[in-house]
Amino acid sequence: MTATRPLPLNSPTPTPPTDEDATPAAPATAVGEPEGAARKGVVVALRPKPHPTGQRYPVGGLHIIAPPRRTPRARSWCVCGRDRTATGTPAVLALVAEHTQHRTTCRRLNPATEGRAAA
């Protein structure tokens, strides 16, 4: 195996600095970019609302995974911040019952239950 030779550098010889080099040049604008515009805008301001008024959106869910001859798993979540998981048949069945009970007592899903509980 032979050693490779380094490639020759074809760079121009440097010229001594002059008075013209000391003044900064004005920054060039990119093609299509308006002058004075921000480089990075706020991305969130350009997106629509995540849940427009009058449309349906998910407020909770129960996701069960039960493949054949494997351990079942489940996840229950709600917009109030409740997020529970379970692994194994008895735990998944308990989570399903807990999820059903939570849907009837959650203050975010049923705002009327708050007034009844206070009275």
C-alpha positions, 0 to 999 in steps of 0.5 A, spaced: 500 500 500 502 506 497 502 513 501 497 518 498 500 525 496 497 531 499 493 535 493 496 542 492 492 548 494 490 552 489 489 559 493 490 566 491 496 569 494 493 574 500 493 582 498 495 587 504 488 590 507 486 597 504 482 602 507 476 600 503 476 593 506 475 596 513 468 599 512 462 593 513 458 592 507 450 592 507 447 585 508 444 582 502 437 580 502 435 573 500 432 572 493 424 573 495 425 576 502 422 582 503 427 587 506 427 588 513 423 582 514 425 577 520 429 571 519 425 567 523 418 568 524 413 565 530 411 559 527 405 558 532 402 565 529 401 562 522 398 556 524 390 555 525 387 554 532 388 547 534 380 546 536 376 551 532 370 553 535 364 548 533 368 542 531 369 536 535 375 534 538 378 528 542 377 529 550 379 522 552 380 515 550 381 508 552 386 504 548 387 497 549 392 492 545 390 485 546 394 481 541 393 473 541 398 469 546 401 476 549 400 480 555 394 485 554 396 493 555 391 499 556 392 506 556 386 511 559 387 519 558 383 525 559 383 532 557 383 534 565 390 531 565 389 524 567 393 519 564 393 511 566 396 505 563 395 498 565 399 491 563 396 484 564 389 482 564 386 483 571 389 490 571 386 492 564 379 490 566 380 494 572 383 500 568 376 499 563 372 500 569 376 506 572 375 509 565 368 508 565 367 511 572 372 517 571 367 519 564 361 520 569 365 524 574 370 528 570 369 536 571 372 537 565 367 532 561 361 534 565 361 541 568 354 540 571 357 535 576 361 540 580 355 544 582 351 538 584 357 536 588 358 543 592 350 543 593 
